[in-house]
Amino acid sequence: MSWNLKEALRQRREQEENTCAPPQAGGRGFALVYPNNYQVGMSNLGLHILYRLLNERGDLCCERAFLPEKKAWDEHIRTQTPLMTVESQRPLSAFALVGFALSFEMDYFHFLDMLQLGRIPQLAVERGEQDPFVLIGGPCATFNPEPLAPFVDAAIIGEGEEVLQELVDVYQDCRTKGKTRQEVLLAWAHIPGVYVPAFYEANYEADGRVTAWRKMGEVPETISRRRVERLDDYPGETAVFAEDAEFGKLFLLEVARGCGRHCRFCMAGYCFRQPRPRSLPVLRQALLRAQQQGMKVGLMGAAVSDYPEIQALCHEFEAKGMRFSVASLRADSLDAVLVSGLAASGHRTLTLAPEAGSQRLRDVINKGIREEHLLEGVRLAAQAGIPNLRLYIMIGLPTEVDEDIDAIAEMALRVLACMEEAGSKGKLTLSVNPFIPKPFTPFQWLPMADKKVVQQRLRRLESLLKSQRRIEILSEPPREAYVQAVLARGDRRLAPVLAAAAAKGGWRRFTACLKDAGLDEESYLYRQRSIDERLPWAHLDMGFNKDYLWQEWQRAVKEAPTKGCFPGCRRCGICREGREAW
């Protein structure tokens, strides 16, 4: 056991405010784990919400653990020190319940590394009565937990405030009655929103199609996602204040959940469709707490500019002399009050997400904004004194052709010209990433655009704008996006591949390990799924059926016609071997 590692955690805890009291001797408790570093994890509002709720119960102490930085990780290995929590410096294996918050597919490799470093058997079937129960929650757990199923005792499907409390209640009751691990799992399986993979089994064809799905015992046929109906009943703000979080000492405050916009690429927009705003009086009380801490406020939500009382909220900030930032904005719901408030808060960059350059392609994905909305946002930013603009763009979208890439460059030039006309001398940044078809969206059946096509189109865009010194293009390596794509729509056969890749160094070894396992990467990436195929996540119920998603895809097709769309055309990068993608 490394004294240096324990001391570093103790010092970190001393620098925080509002952490839970040290646990009583002998108490096992709940370890809430974020599979990334401390700075990123402490900027995750969901972690704060669950930490506060679990510690308010009074019958267990919830503690936090994070992925160690490289130097600390090496020290763990060298000294054979297990992964420990911030609050008490106890190893993960000392806890009764260990819950991982999974927001990104690339953290799956960290998840496995942390189980191993925490001295917890990776496979659920290898855990005994004294081992912790391993839980997962968050977006990845909700939409497709199958690649991690063999490592997981239970997955939370949906929002966790209520279902996690019920899960802990059942656990406490079972342990009081002396029930076995298997009996606890069976009791959990009957809680709506709790998926216990051990009670389900699938068979697969070589190309990945599910040929059979069986229940192993008296458990529900499908697992329904959970949703909090009244957000005001639960806190939605920072619980622990830390100087070295990713955004600094920022008071995170959730204004709403859900989105009624229904962009066809967005899982959250389909699975949590009904917008649920927090009431203005509740937000006012939260602002007072932030003011007492002397903190800037970070407003969180699917689209903060869509919050029904956003102007009144901005006036609250102005009246209190407080600064704020936002997590997301829509160009068609911006107004001068909001943009001026951001400028007064020190914002130097306004971020918007047109996603595509052509109106045709924005109609295909149902983005719902037009270029005039974007240009009006540019003018509002310039008038308020915000010089820089960032635009989020996807390439490889369904039905995309070369002209759609040209349209991105043309849109960027018009935006830059609008900035100049409005008196802005700032920089325009295009953040460009490959589109990944996700579960529970109308695009879930589609192949991903060919990697070579995506790379070629990215080069095309860079070439079209290379002479523009005030336009910057930022893009992630496409290789990483294609690993994400396999994991996002994968199945349980990927579990040993993940374990092998994690053992050999991480995601960069994933493709090689996939080949070693005899699995076809192209089948995961480029195979067209049919509406009759049972998808790996079909046992999860998000409140609608697949026919609805299929109808949305057909509506998208009606927006698609372009001179490159005809049987056998390969221009879009989706049709392969002469087949139409739609």
C-alpha positions in Angstrom: 0.0 0.0 0.0 1.5 3.3 -1.1 1.5 6.0 1.5 2.0 8.6 -1.2 -1.1 7.6 -3.0 -3.2 7.6 0.1 -1.8 11.0 1.1 -2.6 12.5 -2.3 -6.2 11.4 -1.9 -6.4 12.8 1.6 -5.0 16.2 0.4 -7.5 16.2 -2.4 -10.4 15.6 0.0 -9.2 18.4 2.2 -9.3 20.8 -0.7 -12.9 20.0 -1.4 -16.1 21.3 0.2 -19.2 19.3 1.1 -17.8 15.8 0.9 -19.5 13.1 3.0 -18.4 12.4 6.5 -15.9 9.5 7.0 -17.7 6.2 7.2 -18.1 4.3 10.4 -15.7 1.3 10.9 -17.1 -1.8 9.3 -19.5 0.0 7.0 -19.2 -1.1 3.4 -21.2 1.6 1.6 -21.4 2.6 -2.1 -18.5 3.6 -4.3 -19.5 5.9 -7.1 -16.9 5.6 -9.9 -16.2 7.8 -12.9 -14.1 6.0 -15.4 -12.0 9.0 -16.4 -9.8 11.4 -14.5 -10.9 13.5 -11.5 -11.1 16.8 -13.5 -13.5 15.3 -16.1 -15.5 13.3 -13.5 -16.1 16.2 -11.2 -17.5 18.2 -14.1 -20.2 15.5 -14.6 -23.4 16.8 -13.0 -25.0 13.3 -12.8 -22.2 12.3 -10.4 -23.0 15.2 -8.1 -26.7 14.5 -8.1 -26.4 10.8 -7.2 -23.6 11.5 -4.6 -25.9 13.9 -2.7 -29.0 11.6 -2.9 -27.2 8.5 -1.7 -25.5 10.3 1.2 -28.8 11.9 2.3 -30.2 8.4 2.9 -28.5 8.1 6.2 -28.0 4.3 6.0 -24.8 4.2 3.9 -21.9 6.5 2.9 -21.4 7.1 -0.8 -17.7 7.8 -1.8 -16.1 8.6 -5.1 -13.3 7.1 -7.1 -11.7 8.3 -10.4 -9.2 7.0 -13.0 -5.7 7.8 -11.7 -3.5 10.0 -13.9 -0.6 8.2 -15.6 2.0 8.9 -12.9 -0.4 7.8 -10.1 -1.4 4.7 -12.1 2.2 3.6 -12.5 2.6 4.1 -8.7 -0.4 1.9 -8.1 1.1 -0.9 -10.2 4.6 -0.6 -8.8 3.4 -0.7 -5.2 0.5 -3.1 -5.8 -1.8 -0.6 -4.3 -5.5 -1.1 -5.1 -7.7 1.7 -6.5 -9.1 3.7 -3.6 -11.9 6.3 -3.0 -11.2 9.9 -2.3 -13.2 10.1 1.0 -11.7 7.2 3.0 -8.9 5.8 0.8 -10.5 2.4 1.0 -10.1 0.0 -2.0 -13.1 -0.6 -4.3 -13.3 -4.2 -3.2 -14.2 -3.1 0.3 -17.5 -1.7 -0.8 -20.8 -3.5 -1.1 -22.0 -1.7 -4.2 -19.7 -0.2 -6.9 -21.5 2.0 -9.5 -19.9 3.3 -12.7 -21.2 6.3 -14.5 -20.7 5.6 -18.2 -21.1 8.5 -20.6 -18.8 7.6 -23.4 -18.0 4.3 -25.2 -14.3 5.0 -25.0 -14.4 4.8 -21.2 -15.3 1.1 -21.5 -11.6 0.3 -21.5 -11.1 2.4 -18.3 -14.0 0.6 -16.7 -12.2 -2.7 -17.1 -8.9 -1.3 -16.0 -10.5 0.1 -12.8 -12.2 -3.1 -11.9 -8.8 -4.9 -12.1 -7.0 -2.2 -10.2 -9.8 -2.2 -7.6 -9.3 -5.9 -7.0 -12.8 -6.8 -8.3 -13.2 -9.9 -10.5 -13.9 -8.6 -14.0 -16.5 -11.2 -14.9 -19.8 -11.1 -12.9 -19.9 -14.9 -12.8 -16.6 -15.0 -10.9 -17.7 -12.8 -8.1 -18.5 -14.4 -4.8 -20.7 -13.5 -1.8 -18.0 -11.1 -0.4 -17.3 -9.3 -3.6 -19.0 -6.0 -4.5 -22.0 -5.8 -6.8 -20.9 -3.9 -10.0 -23.5 -1.5 -11.4 -23.5 0.7 -14.4 -25.6 3.7 -15.3 -25.6 6.7 -17.6 -26.2 7.1 -21.4 -24.1 4.1 -22.5 -25.8 1.8 -19.9 -29.2 3.0 -20.9 -29.0 2.7 -24.7 -26.9 -0.5 -25.1 -25.3 -2.2 -22.2 -24.7 -5.4 -24.1 -20.9 -5.1 -24.8 -20.4 -4.8 -21.0 -23.1 -7.3 -20.0 -20.7 -10.1 -18.8 -18.9 -7.7 -16.5 -22.0 -6.2 -14.9 -24.3 -7.3 -12.1 -27.0 -4.7 -13.0 -27.5 -1.8 -15.3 -29.7 1.2 -14.6 -31.8 1.9 -17.7 -32.7 5.6 -17.7 -32.4 8.3 -15.1 -31.1 7.2 -11.8 -32.5 9.3 -9.0 -35.5 7.1 -8.2 -34.5 3.7 -9.5 -31.1 3.7 -7.7 -32.8 4.4 -4.4 -35.1 1.5 -5.0 -32.2 -0.7 -5.8 -30.4 0.2 -2.6 -33.6 -0.4 -0.6 -33.9 -3.9 -2.0 -30.3 -4.6 -1.4 -30.5 -3.5 2.3 -33.6 -5.5 2.8 -32.1 -8.7 1.2 -28.9 -8.4 3.2 -30.9 -7.9 6.5 -32.7 -11.1 5.7 -29.5 -13.0 4.9 -30.3 -13.6 1.2 -27.6 -14.8 -1.2 -26.0 -12.9 -4.1 -28.2 -14.7 -6.6 -31.4 -13.8 -4.6 -30.4 -10.1 -4.6 -29.9 -10.2 -8.3 -33.3 -11.8 -8.9 -35.0 -9.2 -6.6 -33.3 -6.4 -8.6 -34.5 -7.8 -11.9 -38.0 -7.1 -10.9 -37.4 -3.4 -10.3 -38.5 -1.4 -13.3 -35.5 0.2 -14.9 -33.0 -2.4 -13.6 -31.4 -4.8 -16.1 -29.7 -7.9 -14.7 -27.8 -9.4 -17.7 -27.2 -12.8 -16.0 -30.9 -13.7 -16.5 -30.8 -13.2 -20.3 -28.9 -15.0 -23.1 -28.5 -14.5 -26.8 -27.4 -16.6 -29.7 -25.8 -15.0 -32.8 -25.2 -15.5 -36.5 -21.6 -15.1 -37.7 -22.6 -11.6 -39.1 -23.8 -10.5 -35.7 -27.6 -11.0 -36.1 -29.3 -12.2 -33.0 -31.0 -15.5 -33.7 -32.5 -16.2 -30.3 -33.1 -14.3 -27.1 -34.0 -16.2 -23.9 -34.9 -15.4 -20.3 -33.1 -17.4 -17.7 -35.8 -17.5 -15.0 -38.9 -15.6 -14.0 -37.8 -12.1 -15.0 -39.4 -9.4 -17.2 -39.4 -9.9 -21.0 -38.4 -6.2 -21.5 -36.8 -3.6 -19.3 -38.4 -0.1 -19.3 -36.3 2.9 -19.0 -37.0 5.1 -16.0 -37.6 8.8 -16.1 -38.0 11.4 -13.3 -41.3 13.2 -13.9 -40.8 16.1 -11.5 -37.3 17.5 -11.6 -38.1 19.9 -8.8 -38.3 17.0 -6.4 -34.6 16.3 -6.8 -31.5 18.5 -6.6 -29.8 19.3 -9.9 -26.7 21.2 -8.9 -23.1 20.7 -7.8 -22.7 18.8 -4.5 -19.0 18.9 -4.0 -17.0 22.0 -4.7 -13.5 21.4 -6.2 -11.0 23.9 -7.5 -9.4 21.5 -10.1 -12.5 20.2 -11.9 -12.3 20.5 -15.7 -14.3 23.8 -15.7 -12.7 25.1 -12.5 -14.8 26.1 -9.5 -18.1 26.2 -11.5 -21.5 25.7 -9.9 -23.3 23.3 -12.3 -27.1 23.8 -12.4 -29.5 21.8 -14.5 -32.3 23.9 -15.9 -34.2 21.1 -17.8 -34.1 17.6 -19.2 -35.5 16.1 -22.3 -35.8 17.6 -25.8 -38.8 18.0 -28.0 -36.7 18.8 -31.2 -36.3 15.1 -32.3 -33.1 15.4 -34.3 -32.9 12.0 -35.9 -29.3 11.3 -34.9 -29.9 11.9 -31.2 -30.6 9.1 -28.7 -31.5 11.4 -25.9 -33.9 13.3 -28.1 -35.9 10.1 -28.8 -35.7 8.4 -25.5 -36.3 11.4 -23.3 -38.5 13.4 -25.7 -40.7 15.3 -23.3 -38.9 18.5 -22.1 -39.1 18.8 -18.3 -38.0 22.2 -17.1 -37.2 23.0 -13.5 -39.3 25.8 -12.1 -37.9 29.3 -11.9 -38.3 29.6 -8.1 -36.3 26.4 -7.6 -33.5 27.8 -9.9 -33.6 31.1 -8.0 -32.9 29.3 -4.7 -30.0 27.4 -6.4 -28.6 30.8 -7.6 -28.6 32.1 -4.1 -26.5 29.0 -3.0 -24.1 29.7 -5.9 -23.9 33.3 -4.9 -23.0 32.4 -1.4 -20.1 30.3 -2.7 -19.0 33.2 -5.0 -19.2 30.9 -8.0 -19.9 31.3 -11.7 -22.9 29.1 -12.8 -22.8 26.6 -15.6 -26.3 26.0 -16.9 -27.0 22.5 -18.1 -29.6 21.0 -20.3 -30.3 19.5 -23.7 -30.7 23.0 -25.2 -30.4 25.7 -22.6 -31.7 28.4 -25.0 -35.0 26.4 -25.2 -35.7 26.8 -21.4 -39.1 28.5 -21.3 -38.1 31.2 -18.9 -34.5 31.8 -20.1 -35.0 35.6 -20.3 -36.2 35.8 -16.7 -33.3 33.6 -15.6 -30.8 35.9 -17.4 -32.4 38.9 -15.6 -31.8 37.0 -12.3 -28.1 36.8 -13.1 -27.9 40.4 -14.1 -29.7 41.5 -10.9 -27.4 39.5 -8.7 -24.2 40.5 -10.6 -23.4 36.9 -11.3 -21.7 35.3 -14.3 -22.9 32.2 -16.1 -22.1 29.8 -19.0 -24.2 27.4 -21.0 -23.7 23.8 -22.0 -25.7 23.9 -25.2 -27.5 26.4 -27.5 -29.8 26.3 -30.5 -29.4 28.9 -33.2 -33.2 29.2 -33.6 -33.9 29.9 -30.0 -31.2 32.5 -29.3 -32.2 36.0 -28.3 -30.4 39.2 -27.5 -31.0 38.9 -23.7 -29.3 35.5 -23.5 -26.4 36.4 -25.8 -25.8 39.7 -23.9 -25.8 37.8 -20.6 -23.1 35.5 -21.9 -21.0 38.4 -23.1 -21.3 40.1 -19.7 -20.2 36.8 -18.2 -17.0 36.9 -20.1 -17.8 34.6 -23.0 -15.5 35.0 -26.0 -16.9 32.2 -28.1 -20.5 31.4 -29.1 -21.0 27.7 -29.9 -23.8 26.5 -32.2 -24.5 23.2 -33.9 -25.8 23.3 -37.5 -24.5 19.7 -37.9 -24.6 19.9 -41.7 -23.9 22.6 -44.4 -26.8 22.0 -46.7 -30.4 22.6 -45.9 -31.3 19.3 -47.6 -29.1 17.3 -45.2 -30.3 19.3 -42.2 -33.8 18.3 -43.2 -32.8 14.7 -43.5 -31.5 14.7 -39.9 -34.5 16.9 -38.8 -32.2 19.5 -37.3 -34.9 22.1 -37.6 -32.7 25.2 -38.1 -32.0 27.2 -41.3 -29.0 29.2 -42.2 -30.7 32.5 -41.4 -31.0 31.3 -37.8 -27.2 30.8 -37.8 -26.5 34.2 -39.3 -28.8 35.9 -36.8 -26.8 34.2 -34.0 -23.6 35.6 -35.5 -25.0 39.1 -35.6 -26.3 38.8 -32.0 -22.9 37.6 -30.8 -21.1 40.4 -32.6 -23.4 43.1 -31.3 -22.9 41.7 -27.7 -19.1 41.8 -28.1 -18.5 38.0 -28.5 -15.8 37.8 -31.2 -15.5 34.1 -31.9 -17.8 31.4 -33.2 -17.6 27.6 -33.0 -19.8 25.4 -35.2 -20.3 21.6 -34.6 -20.4 19.7 -37.9 -20.8 16.0 -38.7 -19.6 14.2 -41.8 -20.7 10.9 -43.1 -24.4 11.6 -42.4 -27.0 9.5 -44.1 -27.5 10.4 -47.8 -24.5 12.7 -47.7 -22.7 13.4 -51.0 -19.7 15.5 -52.0 -21.9 18.5 -52.6 -22.9 18.5 -49.0 -19.2 18.8 -48.0 -18.9 21.7 -50.4 -22.0 23.2 -48.7 -20.1 23.1 -45.3 -17.3 25.2 -46.8 -19.8 27.6 -48.5 -21.7 28.0 -45.2 -18.5 28.7 -43.3 -17.6 31.4 -45.8 -21.0 33.1 -45.5 -20.8 32.9 -41.7 -17.3 34.5 -41.8 -18.6 37.2 -44.1 -21.5 37.8 -41.7 -19.1 38.1 -38.8 -17.0 40.7 -40.7 -20.1 42.7 -41.7 -21.2 42.7 -38.1 -17.8 44.1 -37.1 -16.4 40.9 -35.6 -12.7 40.2 -36.1 -12.7 36.9 -34.3 -12.1 33.3 -35.4 -14.5 30.8 -36.8 -13.8 27.2 -35.7 -15.4 24.2 -37.3 -15.4 21.2 -35.0 -15.9 18.3 -37.4 -16.5 14.6 -36.4 -17.8 11.5 -38.1 -21.4 10.6 -37.7 -22.0 7.4 -35.7 -25.4 5.7 -36.0 -26.8 5.1 -32.5 -29.4 2.8 -31.0 -33.0 4.0 -30.6 -32.7 6.5 -33.4 -34.2 6.3 -36.9 -30.6 5.7 -38.2 -30.0 2.7 -36.0 -30.3 0.2 -39.0 -27.9 2.1 -41.2 -24.2 1.2 -41.9 -21.7 3.8 -41.0 -20.1 5.8 -43.8 -17.0 4.1 -45.2 -13.9 5.2 -43.3 -12.0 6.0 -46.6 -15.0 8.2 -47.7 -15.0 10.1 -44.4 -11.3 10.7 -44.6 -11.5 11.8 -48.2 -14.3 14.2 -47.4 -12.5 15.6 -44.4 -9.5 16.3 -46.6 -11.8 17.9 -49.2 -13.3 20.3 -46.6 -9.8 21.2 -45.4 -8.7 21.8 -48.9 -11.7 24.1 -49.6 -10.9 26.3 -46.6 -7.1 26.1 -46.4 -6.7 29.7 -47.6 -8.9 31.1 -44.9 -6.7 32.1 -42.0 -9.6 33.0 -39.8 -11.3 29.6 -40.2 -9.9 26.7 -38.1 -11.0 23.1 -38.6 -10.7 20.7 -35.6 -11.4 17.0 -36.0 -10.8 13.8 -34.0 -9.0 10.9 -35.6 -11.6 8.9 -37.5 -10.0 5.7 -36.2 -11.4 6.4 -32.7 -14.9 7.1 -34.1 -15.0 3.7 -35.7 -14.2 1.9 -32.5 -17.0 3.9 -30.9 -19.3 2.9 -33.7 -18.6 -0.8 -33.1 -19.2 -0.5 -29.3 -22.3 1.7 -29.7 -24.2 -0.9 -31.6 -22.3 -4.0 -30.4 -23.4 -7.2 -28.6 -22.0 -9.4 -25.8 -19.5 -11.1 -28.2 -17.5 -7.9 -27.8 -16.9 -8.4 -24.1 -13.8 -10.7 -24.4 -12.5 -8.4 -27.1 -12.8 -5.4 -24.7 -11.1 -7.4 -22.0 -8.2 -8.4 -24.3 -7.8 -4.8 -25.6 -7.8 -3.4 -22.1 -5.1 -5.9 -21.0 -3.0 -5.0 -24.0 -3.1 -1.2 -23.6 -6.5 0.1 -24.5 -8.7 1.1 -27.4 -5.8 1.2 -30.0 -5.6 -2.6 -29.7 -9.3 -3.1 -30.1 -9.4 -3.7 -33.9 -6.6 -6.2 -33.7 -8.3 -8.0 -30.8 -11.5 -8.1 -32.7 -9.7 -9.8 -35.5 -8.1 -12.3 -33.1 -11.5 -13.2 -31.8 -12.7 -14.0 -35.3 -15.2 -11.2 -35.4 -15.8 -9.2 -38.5 -15.3 -5.4 -37.9 -17.0 -4.6 -41.3 -20.1 -6.5 -40.2 -20.5 -4.3 -37.2 -19.7 -1.1 -39.1 -21.1 -1.5 -42.6 -23.8 -4.1 -42.6 -27.3 -2.8 -43.4 -29.8 -4.0 -40.8 -33.3 -4.9 -41.7 -36.4 -3.8 -39.8 -37.1 -7.5 -39.1 -33.8 -8.1 -37.5 -33.6 -8.3 -33.7 -31.1 -5.7 -32.6 -28.9 -6.3 -29.5 -30.8 -3.7 -27.5 -34.3 -4.8 -28.5 -35.1 -6.0 -24.9 -34.9 -2.4 -23.7 -38.1 -0.4 -23.9 -37.7 3.4 -24.3 -41.4 4.1 -24.5 -41.9 3.6 -28.3 -41.7 0.8 -30.8 -39.3 0.3 -33.7 -42.1 1.0 -36.2 -42.1 4.6 -35.1 -38.3 4.9 -35.7 -38.7 3.2 -39.1 -41.4 5.7 -40.1 -39.0 8.5 -39.1 -36.3 7.0 -41.3 -38.8 6.9 -44.2 -39.6 10.6 -43.6 -35.9 11.3 -43.7 -35.7 9.5 -47.1 -38.3 11.9 -48.5 -35.9 14.7 -47.7 -33.0 12.9 -49.3 -33.4 13.2 -53.1 -30.2 14.4 -54.8 -28.7 13.7 -58.2 -26.4 11.2 -56.6 -29.2 9.0 -55.1 -30.2 6.2 -57.4 -29.8 2.3 -57.3 -26.1 1.4 -57.3 -24.8 4.9 -56.6 -21.9 4.9 -54.2 -21.4 8.6 -53.9 -22.7 8.9 -50.3 -20.3 6.4 -48.8 -23.1 4.4 -47.2 -24.2 2.3 -50.2 -21.8 -0.6 -50.5 -21.6 -3.3 -53.2 -24.3 -1.5 -55.3 -27.0 -1.6 -52.6 -29.2 1.4 -51.7 -28.9 2.4 -48.0 -32.6 3.2 -47.9 
